[in-house]
Amino acid sequence: MSGHGHSTGSVWRQPAQVWAVAFACVVAFMGIGLVDPILPAIAESLEASPVQTELLFTSYLLVTGLAMLITSWISSRIGAKATLLIGLALIVVFALLCSLSGSVDAIIGFRAGWGLGNALFISTALATIVGAASGGSSAAIVLYEAALGLGIAIGPLLGGLLGELSWRGPFFGVVVLMAIAFVAVLVLLRGPTEKVTPVPLSAPFKALRIPSLAVLAVTALFYNIGFFVLLAFSPFPLGFGAMGIGLTFFGWGVGLAITSVWVAPLLLRFLARTTVMLLTLPLLAIDLVVAGILVEDPTSLVVCIIVGGLLLGIMNTVLTESVMEATDLPRSVASSSYSAVRFLGGAAAPPLAAWLWHAYGPTVPYLFAAASILIATATILVGRRALARIDESEADAADEAAAVLVGDAA
């Protein structure tokens, strides 16, 4: 019997420090979706083109991805808590600067600084939760994905509410919430004094030479293109106001949260990780093709977006678990090297989608996204032999040590 079925029972019984980091994760992920409902409003208020507006995602994700390559090096020298706090502080500062900006170029620049804070926070947060959670690694990952789902669901809703007042509103919202998260981590993240073992700067680059991690990183690169076309491009063809977009992506995020926390562990009880990915990815590609065909009908597009959220939730959990179990590397190294590649896919997608929309119409960005998802599927198929370990490493949940020492379980 796989560990996934049992370990979720202890997901909610966690030490205070895990909850502090999980809460901060919710807020960090809110920051991704918060800007979504105000993209058309920013484009209109600051007289920016959709391609320029989509660069708000690109600058943020590009810097997040590149900075991920040095986060394990930094956190291994100053400790996880200091890294988390610096990341949160940077997000507060740059979100405030975004809210006070007068041009789209300034916001694009400040979003890059926000991305640096995000990188320091996100890769360290996952490693911290996995290291400190009770119930083993899969329980911790479910908790992390729950935080991601909740954040991504609440972000657009709050963005819609605040965006109705002004496009500056959501940025101010992030400042307040991140400041609260900063205090929560500062006060609650206590535990035994960290044993700091420096990681070489080259570690994430060397990690990508490991076949299993390389296959997962390339899969995530193309998967993230599909993810961010759906998230960052869809507000434009929907044609709704900030609140309409907010409610649509609230539904998307709720779907993502439900499947990442409950459906993915259930599927993994019966199926190997690679099998779940090979079933979910083609369904996602089909959903994106349907979204492209029915893009002129807002109701159909909303349905496609929400169905997409359900499928993305399954993929997020399975991919994250796979990365954590694919190698014997320190979790922070595995997380940062994989995330660097993944976020670069997300960075390329939004402006590409906006450009394709202007050149060829609103259907083509979704077909482009579907093609990327099919490349991700092919990557898993071709690299399946390299991923044998992630399919074998089903741990006995009763033995927490086996769940933490991933891959060594019987």
N, C-alpha and C positions, 0 to 999 in steps of 0.2 A: 504493500500500500504506500502510495506517495505521501510525502510530508505535507503537501499543499493542503490536503483535506483537513488535517488536524490543526496545523499551526495557526490558521486564521482564528481559531477559538480564543487564542491568547493575544490577538492583535491589539485589543482595546485595554489590556491590563499592562500598562507600561510605566516606567519611572518618570518622574516630573521632567527630567532633562529631555527625554524623548518627546514629550508633549510640547515642550518649549520650542524645540527645533521643528517639530511637525507644524505647529502654529505658524512659525516664521516661514515655513515652506508654503503653506496655504497663501500667505500674503505675497510671497515672491511670485508664485504662479498666477495670482490675481493680476499682477503687473503685466503679464503677457496678454491676457484677454481684455484688460481694462481699456486699452487704447482702441480696441476693435470697433466699438460702436461710434467712436468719434472720428474715424478716418475720413468719411465724406465731409463731416463738419470742418475738420482741419483743412481739407483740400479747398473748401469753399471760403472759409474765413481768412486763410492766409494765401489765397489765390495760387494754390499749388496744384500741379498735375497729379493724377493718380499714381504715376510712376514715382514722382517725388515723395508723395505721401507714403507709398509702400516702403520707401527707404527708411522710414521710422522703424520698421521691423528689421530691415537689412543691417543697418548700422549696429543695432542692439544685438542681433543674433551673430553677426560676423565677429564682433569684439568678444561676445560671450564664448564663441567657439574657439577663437585663437587664444584667449586668456585661459581657457580650460587646460591648455597644454602646460601652463606653469603653476596651476593651483595646487597640485599635489606637492610640488617643490616648495612652495610657500608654506602650506599648512604643515608640512613635515618639519619645518624650522621654527615656526612661531606657535604651533598648536592649533587644534581645530576651533576652539572657542574664539581665539583672537582673529582667526581667518573669517569666521562667520560674522563677527562684529564689524570688522573692516568692510566686508561685503555689504552688510546691511546699512552701514553709515554712508557708503558711497551711493547706494540706491536712494537714500533720503536726500542727499545733497543734489544729485543729478535730476531726480524727479521734481524737486523744488525749482531748479533752474529751468526745466522744461515748462513748468506751469507759468513761469514769469517771462517766457520767450516771446519775441515779436515776429519771428520769421520761421518758416519751415526748415531752412538750413540750420538755424541755431538748434532747433529741436532734434534734428538728425544727429548733430554733433553731441548734444547732451545725452541722447539715447545711447550713444556709443559708450560714454562714461558709465551710464546705468548698466550697460552690458558687462563691463568689467566687474562691477559690484555683484552682479548676478552670477557671474562665473565663479567668483570666490565663494559665494554663498552656496550655490546649488550643488557643485561637486563635493564640497565638504559636508553639506547637510546629509546627503545620501550615505556617505561613509560613516558619519556620526550616528545616524539612526540605525544603520545595520550593525554598527559596533556596540551600541548601548541598549538596543531593544531586547526585551525578553521574548522568548518564543522562536528564536532562530532567525536566519536571514530571510526566509520567505515571509514570515510574519512582519518583519521590518519593512520589506519591500512593498507589501500590501498597504501598510500604513503610509509609506511615502507616496504610493500611487493614489491613495485616498486623499492625501493632502493636495496632490497635483490636480485630481479631479475636482475637488471642492473649490480650489483656488481658480481653476479655469472656468468653473460654472459661475462662481460669484463675481469674478472679474468683469465679464461683459454686462451683467445685470447692474452692478454698481456703476460701471462706466456709462451705461445707458441713463441711469438716474441722474448722475452728476453731469453727464454730457448734455442733458436737456437744459441745464442751467447755463453751462458754458463749456467749450472744449477744454478749457483749463481745469475744470472741476475734477476730472479723473486723476490728473497729475497731483493735485493737492491731496486727493484721497489716498494715493500711494504714500505720500510723505507722512501722513498721520499714521497709517497702518504699519508702515515699516519702522517708524519710531517706536510704536508699541511692541513690535516684534523684537527690536533691538533690546528694549528693557527686559522682555521675557527671557531672551537668551542670556543676557547679562546676569539676571538674578537666578534663573532656574538651572542653567547649565553648569551644575556642579557635580563632581564625581571625583574619583581618585585623580590625583595629579597626573596629567598626561605624560607618558613616556615618549619623548620626541625623538624619532629616529629619522634623520635626514634622508630624503629621497633625491637621487641625482636628477638634474634638469633633463637629462636624456631619457629618463624612465618612460614617459608616455609615448615618445617616438619609438623606442625599442619595443614597447608593448604591442604596437600595431604590426610588428613583424610576426607576432604569434598568430598562426592561421585562424584559430577560432575567433579571436578578438577582431582580426582584420575582416573576416566574413561578416560578423555582426555589425561592425562599423560601417562597411559599405552598404549593407542592407538598410541600416538606420539612416544613412545619407539620403538614399532615394525614397525611403518611407517618409522622411521628414519633409521632402519636397511636396508630397501629396498632402501631408498634415497641414503645412502652412499655406498651400494654395486654398485649401478648404477654409482655414481660419482667417487668413489675411486678405484674400481676394474677394471672398463671398459678400462682404458688406456692400461692395459697389453694385453688382448686378441685382442684389435684393431690392435696392431702392427704398428702403425703410428709413425712418428717422432714428435718432440715437436709441430711443427706448425700444423700438421694434427690433433693431439689430441686437440690442442687449438681451431681450427676451429670447430671441432665436438662439443665440449662443449660450444662454443660460440652459436651455433645453439640451443643446449639444454637450455642454460640460457635465450636466447631470447624467446624461447617457454614458459619457466617458467614465464618470466616477463609479456608476453602478457596475458596469462591466469590468472595470479594472479591479474593483474590490471583491465582487462576488462571483461574476461569471468566469473570469480568467482562472481563479483558483479551482473552480468546479471542473472546468475543461481539463486543467492540468492534472486532476485526479485520475482521469481516464486516458489522456492522450499525451504523447511525448511533446516537448516544447516545439521542436521543428514542425511536427504535424499540425499543431495549433496555428503556427505562423503560416504554413502553406495552405491552410483552409481559410484563414482570415484575410490574408492579403488579396487574393483574387476577388473575394466579395467586396472588398474596399474599392478595387479597381472598377468593378461593375457599378458600384454606387456612384463613383466619380463620373463615369461615362453617362449614366442616367441624369446626373446633375447637369452635365454639359448639354444634353439633348433638351432637357426641360427647363433650361436656365431662364427663359422668358416668363415662366409661370412662377411667381413668388411662393405660392403654397407648396408646389412640388419641390422647389429648391430648399425650402425650410425642412421638408420631410427628409430630403437627401442629406442635408447638413446634420440632422439629428441621428439618422441611421449611421452616418459617417462617424459620429461621436461614439456610438455603441461599439463599432468595430475598432476604432482607435484605442479605446480603453483596454480591450483585450490585448492588442499589440503592445501597448506601452508596458503593461505588467510583464508579459512574456519576454519582451526584449530586455527589460531591466534585470529580471531574474537571470536571464541567460548570460548577460555580461558579468554579473556578480559571480556566476558559477563556472564561467568558461576557462578560467586560469587560476593559478596559485598566486597571482600578483596581489600586492596590497590593494584593498578596495578603492582607496583614493586614486591610485594610479590607473586601475582598470576603468573607473568611472570617468576620470578626466580625459583619458585618451579617446575613449569611445564617444564621449559627449562632444569633444572638439570636432570630430568628423561629422557627427549628427547635426550639430548646430550650423555648420557650414552649408549643409543642404537646406536647412530652414532659411538661412540668410539669402540664398540665391533665388528661392521660389517667389516671394511677393513681387519684386520689381519685374521679374521675368513674366509672371502671370499678367501684370498690368500692361506690359509691352505687347504681349500676345493678344490681349483683349483689344488694344487699339489697332493693332495690325490686322487681325483676322476675325474679331468678334468675340462675344462672351463665351461661346462653346469651347473654343480651342484651349484656354487655360485648364479647363477640367480634363480634357483629353490628354494634355501634357502631363497633368498630375497622375492620371490613370496609367499612362505609359511608364512613369517613374515607379509607381507601385509594382507594375509587372517586372521591371528590372530588379526591384528588391526581391520579388518572389523567385526570379531566376537565380539570383545570388545565393539564396538559401538552398535551392535545389542543387546547384553546382557545388556549393561548399558544404553540403550536408555531412560528408564524411569527416570534415574538420570539426564539425559540431557534435560528434558522437558523445563527447563528455557531458554536454548540457542535457542530453536525453537520458544518460545513465545516472546522473547525480540526483536521484530521487531519495531524499533522506527520510529516516524514521523520525517522525516528529516527537516521539517520546524522548528521544535522545537529543537534547538541545545542542550539545557539543557537536554532534554530527551535522546538525543543520547549519551551524556556524562555520565549521571546517568544511566548507562547501566542496562537493565533488568527491569527498573521501568516504561517503556513506555507502553502506552495503545496498 
